[in-house]
Amino acid sequence: SGSNLYPSVNAVGGTSTSLNTANNLNSLSFKANWELDIWGKNKSGFEADKRTYFSAKYRYDRLKQSIAALIAKSYFLTIAGSLQQEKFKLLLENTERLRDIINLRREIGTANDLDLSNINLEINQLQGKLVAVDNSLVQAKRALELLLGRYPKGEIATKTDFPRLNNPVPETLPLQLLENRPDILASHYQIESAFLEVQEAKAARLPSLNISSSFGVASSGLVTPIFNGGKLKRNVEIQNSRQKQAVEEYASNVLNALNEVETSWANLHAYASQFSFEDRAKKELENNISLTEKQIEQGISNNYVLLQKKRNLLQNEIGLITLGLNYIVERINLYMALGGNG
């Protein structure tokens, strides 16, 4: 791109045949040419191309970050799917045991056909949900395998629990972090490139001075555009329009980045608060189950009540798995919103 700033040297060779003498005449010459960049046209073009290169580079960096984030989300989705699959199997197992108890109570007259129908309905619903969870898990594994460049068999093995996140999300972060986002940097360089392209287009309407040399004989010439159907003028208008477009895109990207940060931040605080309450509920359910088991030993409660409470605990744990997944995914979203550079 910067070659226009330097002289060019060309070798010109040719062969001609005389019709009178039938002799072949061979010739070889060297010609040098240099356009003096008086108005900075070539330099502006060179600098604009450099900015375009860096804009493309940062867009490529953002693409790599997006793929990495997608791999991470797919990985944690696989973990969540495995955990939920296990909980749904236990929930179905406890519900089937509950049906056995209802059958016995029906035989002795303390339950009726409606009770049995209700529990069968719930079992069918749980079996359908379990099929959906199994399929979602396989699809998540296939998506992860595909992102890793493997054949999507749905057989990849992952960890069976979420990692412990010991680092809390800061309450405040400097706004300058957004300047490190690759898409923001790409838009920034695109503005600079558009500005320089306007300068190049304007300089193209001005006279240019060329110096040429052939076999030691140098000559210079001044070339100025006179009539070209308004092409150069329209080109300036086009570049001005592109510059305005680049500025609008930059503003849009900055607002989008701010929105992503604010949204992720709000979601993270909401998920953390909700998880805290649900975790307290889980502990109360566990305590309740422990107390019920003691009551069974004393003969003042029964397995029917215990199974109901265990099912409530499993449903709570399934909800906690979903909240845990949402929290981790939102942490990834915030990381990306802040630039993804650590």
N, C-alpha and C positions, 0 to 999 in steps of 0.2 A: 504493500500500500504506500510505503514511503519512497518508493523508487522514483516517483515523479519529481522529487526534490533534487535529484541528481542528474547529471548529464547522461545521455544514452549514446552508445557507439554501435553502429551497424555496418556489417560488411555487405556490399552489393556486388554480385557477380552476374555475368551475362555472356551469351554467345550470339553472334549475328553472322549471317552468310551474305556475301556479295553476289548479286545475280550476274554481274559482268565477268568477274574473275573466278567465281565459285570458291573463293577463299573464306575460311571461317575466321572470324575475329573474336577473340576472347578478351574479356575485360574483368577487372577486379578493383573495387574501390572501397574506401572506408569513409563513413560519414558520421560526424558527431553533432548532436543537437542538445541544447540546454535551454529550457524555458525558465527565465528568471522569475522567481516567485515574488513579484513586486508587491502584490496586494494580499499575499498570504493564502491564495486559493488552494494550492497544493498542500500547504502545511495544515490548513483547516480540514481538508479531506483526510489527510493522514491521521490527525488527532481524532477526528470523528470516527474513523474506522477502529482506532484503538479503544475508544469508549464503547463502540458496538461490540468489540471482542469481549471486554470486561462485563458488559451487560449479559451477553450470552453465557459467559463463564458462571456468573452468579445465578442465572436461571438454571443452569445445569446443576450447580451446587444445591439449589432448592429442590430440584427434582430428586437428587440423591437422598436428601433429608426426608422428603415425603415418602420415598420407598422404604427407608429405614423405619420411619414412624409406622407405616402400614404393616411392616413385618412385626414390629413390637406389639401392635394392637392385635394382630392375628395370633401371635404367640400367647398373649394373655387371654384372649378369647378362647383358645384351646384349653388353657388351664381352667377357666371358669366352666367350660362345657364339661370337662372331666369331673369337676367337683359337683356340679349340679346333677350330672348323671348318677353319681353315687348316692346323693341325697334323695333323688326321685325313686331310686330302686328301694332304698330303705323305707321311704314313705309308702310305696306300693306294698311292700312286705308287711308293714304294720297295719295298713288298711285291710289287707287280706286276713290278717290275724284277728282284726276287729270283726270282720264278717263272720269268722268262725264262732266268735263269742256270741254275736247276734243270732246265729243259727241255733246255738244251744239255748239261749234265752227265749227264742221263739218256740222251741220245743216244750219249755216249761211254762210258757204263757206270759213271760215278762216282756216280750217283744212281738211285733206283728209283721205282716207281709210288707207294710209300708216301710218299716225300718230296714228290712232286708233289701227292698228295692232301692232305697236311698243309698245304701252302702255299695250296692252293685253299680249304681250309676256313677258313684265317685270312683270306684275301681276302674271302670271303663274310661272315664275321663283321664285318670292318672296314667293308664296304659297308653292312651293317645298322646299325652304330653311327653311320656318317656320316649316314644317313637320319634317325636319331633326333636327332643333333646339329643337323642342318638344321631339323628340325621344332621342336626346343626353342628355337632361335634365333628363328624366326618367331613362336612363341608369346610369347617374352619381349618382342619388339618390339611385338606387338599389345597385350600387357599394359601396356607403357610408354605406347603411344599412347592407350590407353583412360584411363589415369590422368591424362594430359595433356589430356584432353577432345577427342581426335581420333578419327576413324573408324579402327577397328583393321584396317589393311591389312597390317601387318607390313613396312612399307617405311621406317620412320624410320631415319635415319643417326645413328650415334654415333661417338665416338672409337674408335680401334682398339687402344688400350693403356690399362692401368691408370695412374692418376695416381701420382706419387711421394709417399709419405707421409713427410715429413721430421720430423714431430713425434712423438717416442716417447710411449708411454702411461706416465704417471707411476706410480711404484711405490706411492705412497700418495696418498689424496685425503681431504679432510675429510668426515666423515659428514654434516655440515650441508648438503652439496650436495643430498642427497636431499630436503631440505625444500623445494627449489625445483621438484621434480617437479610438473607440473600435476595429476596424479591424486592425489598426496598432499595438495596444497593443496585440491583439491576435497573430499576426504574430511574434511580439517580443518574447512572451512567447514560441511560437512554436520553435523559433531558440534556446532558452535556453534549452527547452526540448530535442531537437535533439542533442545538444552538450552533454548533460548529458547521453543520451542514447548511444552515442558513447563511453563515459567513462565506462558505464556499460558493453557494449559489449567487450571492451578491457580487463576489469578486469575479465570477465568470462573466459578468456583464461589462467588466472594465477591460481596457486594452491590455494585451500581453506582449512581452518582449522576449524574442527567441534569438539565441546565438547558435549558429551552425558553422561547421568547418568540414572541408573536404580537401585532402592532399595539401594541408597547410594553409589553405585559403579560408579565411574566416569571414563570415558575413552576419549581419544582424538585421532583424526585421521587427516592425511593430504591427501587431494584428489587433484590430478592434472590431467588435461585432457591430454591424449596421442594421441588417434586416434578417430576421430568422423566424418570422411569423409569430413573434411574441413568445417564443419557446423559453428564452432565458428569464423573461419577466415572470411568466407563469411558473417557472421552476422555483423562483424565489417565493411566490405565493404558496406553492405546494409545501415547501420546506417550513415556512412560517406556520402553516396549518398543522404540519406534523409536530412542530415544536409545542404548539398549544395542546395537541393531543397527548404528547408525552407528559406535560405538566399536569393535565387532568388525570391521567393514569397514575401518576405518582401520588397525587392527592387522594385518589380513590384507594390506592394500596395502603397508604398511611392510615386512613380512616378504617379500613378493613382490619389492619393490624391492631389498632386500638380496640376495635370491637371484639376481636378474637381474644385479646388479653383480658378485657373486662368480663366477657362471657365465661371464659375458663375459670377466672378467679372466683366469680360468683358461684359457678357450679361446684367448684372444689369446696368452698365453705359450706354450701348447702349439703353436699354429699357427706362431708366430715361430720356435720351436726346430726344429719339423719342417721349416719352409721353409729354415732355415739348413743343415740336413743335406742336404736334397734339392738345394739350390743347389750345395753342395760336390760332390755326386755328379754334377751336370750339368757342372761344370767339369772333373772327372776324365774324364767321357765325351768332352767336347770335346778334351781333351788326348790321350785314347786314340785318337780318330779322326784327329787330326793325326799321331800316331805311326804309325798304320796306313797312312796315305797315303804317308808316307816309306818304309815297308816295301814298299809296292806299287812305288814308284819303283826300289827296290833289287831287286825281284823275289822277295822273301821273304814276300809276302802277296798277297791277291787281292781283287777287288771283292765277292765273296760275303761275306767277313768284314767288309769296310767297310760294306756295306749293312745287315748285322745290327747293327753298332754304331750306325749312323745311326738305325735304327729304335728301338734302345734309348734314344737321346737324345731322339727325338720323344716316346716314351712318358713319359720323365721330364719333358719340358716340358709335356705335357698335365696331368700331376699337379701341376706347379708352378702352372699356371693355376688349377686347382681350389683349391689352397691359398691363392693370392693372393686369389681371390674370397672364400673363407671368412674370411680375415683382415679384408678390408675390410668385409664384412657384419657381422662381430663388432665392429668399431670403431663401426659405426652402432648396433648393439645396446647397446654400452656408453654411447655418447653419449645414447641414449634413456633408458637405465637411470639415468643421472645427472641427468636432467631436460631434456636437449635444449635448454639455453639458452646454449650457448657457454661 
